[in-house]
Amino acid sequence: MALKGINAYKKGNLKQDISQADPHRLTLLLMQGALDKLAYTKGCIERKDFAGKSENLSRASAILMNLRDTLDLSTEGEVAGNLFDLYEYMLQRLIDANVQNSLKIIDEVISLLSPIKAAWLQIPESAKQEAYEMQRQKRQAAV
């Protein structure tokens, strides 16, 4: 019963984080969510909880698809294109992991996503503010 209360508290905090987050923070939350779901998937595979494995893999895949689909390929050039391809590769590997019940493949995807998250954490505040300003100007020009 206490675990239910803890989970409800965590969900409430996550909703508050999301509602107050800037785009940079939202991306970090998504990356961490995908890594969490992949860790849960590993536990499910070890316990032979195939329903849990499928649910967590599905959620991790949905997060990766969201990260992939929000890339601005028209303005972010080669970096965005490379990230798009990497997200595509990770998604394909998650399909392989699902079919093969492979912890090794899940670890591979974790090892690919973790450095992206670490790099995202290193973005200086000034660069974030500059990017937000460019986005704001683009939206105004489109109106």
C-alpha positions in Angstrom: 0.0 0.0 0.0 2.8 2.4 0.8 4.4 1.7 -2.6 1.2 2.9 -4.2 1.5 6.2 -2.3 5.1 6.6 -3.3 4.3 6.0 -7.0 1.4 8.5 -6.9 3.8 11.1 -5.3 6.4 10.4 -8.1 3.7 10.8 -10.8 2.6 14.1 -9.2 6.2 15.4 -9.2 6.7 14.3 -12.8 3.6 16.1 -13.9 4.8 19.2 -12.1 8.3 18.9 -13.7 6.7 18.6 -17.1 4.4 21.5 -16.7 7.2 23.8 -15.7 9.9 22.5 -18.0 11.5 24.3 -20.9 12.2 22.3 -24.1 15.7 21.4 -23.0 14.4 20.0 -19.7 11.6 18.1 -21.5 14.2 16.4 -23.7 16.2 15.4 -20.7 13.1 14.0 -19.0 12.3 12.0 -22.2 15.8 10.6 -22.4 15.7 9.6 -18.7 12.3 8.1 -19.2 13.6 6.0 -22.1 16.6 4.8 -20.0 14.3 4.0 -17.1 12.0 2.0 -19.3 15.0 0.1 -20.8 16.2 -0.7 -17.3 12.7 -2.0 -16.4 12.7 -4.0 -19.6 15.9 -5.7 -18.5 14.4 -6.7 -15.2 11.3 -8.1 -17.0 13.4 -10.2 -19.3 15.3 -11.6 -16.4 12.1 -12.5 -14.6 10.5 -13.8 -17.8 7.7 -11.2 -17.4 7.0 -11.0 -21.1 4.0 -8.7 -20.7 6.0 -6.2 -18.7 8.9 -6.5 -21.2 6.5 -5.6 -24.1 5.0 -2.7 -22.2 8.3 -1.2 -21.2 9.8 -1.7 -24.7 6.8 -0.1 -26.2 7.1 2.9 -24.0 10.8 3.2 -24.6 10.3 3.0 -28.3 7.6 5.6 -28.2 9.9 8.0 -26.4 12.7 7.4 -28.9 10.2 8.0 -31.8 9.2 11.3 -30.2 12.9 12.3 -29.8 13.5 11.4 -33.4 10.4 13.1 -34.8 11.0 16.4 -33.0 14.4 16.9 -34.7 14.4 19.9 -37.0 16.2 18.4 -40.0 15.7 21.5 -42.1 17.8 23.8 -39.9 19.9 21.6 -37.6 21.9 20.1 -40.5 24.3 17.2 -40.1 23.9 16.8 -36.4 20.1 16.4 -36.6 20.5 13.9 -39.5 23.0 11.8 -37.6 20.8 11.8 -34.5 17.8 10.8 -36.6 19.7 7.9 -38.0 20.9 6.9 -34.5 17.4 7.0 -33.1 16.3 4.9 -36.1 19.0 2.4 -35.4 18.1 2.2 -31.7 14.4 1.6 -32.6 15.4 -1.2 -34.9 17.6 -2.7 -32.1 14.7 -2.6 -29.7 12.6 -4.6 -32.2 15.5 -7.1 -32.3 15.7 -7.1 -28.5 12.0 -7.8 -28.3 12.2 -10.8 -30.7 15.3 -12.2 -29.1 14.7 -11.4 -25.4 18.2 -10.0 -25.5 19.7 -8.2 -22.5 22.8 -7.5 -24.6 20.8 -5.6 -27.2 19.1 -3.5 -24.5 22.5 -2.7 -23.0 23.6 -1.6 -26.5 20.7 0.8 -26.8 21.4 2.1 -23.3 25.1 2.6 -24.2 24.0 4.6 -27.3 21.4 6.8 -25.5 23.4 7.5 -22.3 26.1 9.6 -24.0 23.5 11.7 -25.9 21.8 12.4 -22.6 25.2 13.3 -21.0 26.0 15.6 -23.8 22.6 17.3 -23.6 23.3 17.9 -19.9 26.5 19.8 -20.8 24.8 22.4 -23.0 25.6 25.8 -21.5 22.7 28.0 -20.4 23.8 30.7 -22.9 23.4 28.3 -25.8 20.0 27.2 -24.6 18.8 30.8 -24.4 20.2 31.5 -27.8 18.3 28.5 -29.3 15.1 29.6 -27.6 15.4 33.1 -29.0 16.0 31.7 -32.5 12.9 29.5 -32.2 10.9 32.5 -31.0 12.0 34.6 -33.9 11.2 31.8 -36.4 7.7 31.5 -34.9 7.2 35.2 -35.2 8.4 35.3 -38.8 6.0 32.5 -39.7 3.0 34.5 -38.4 
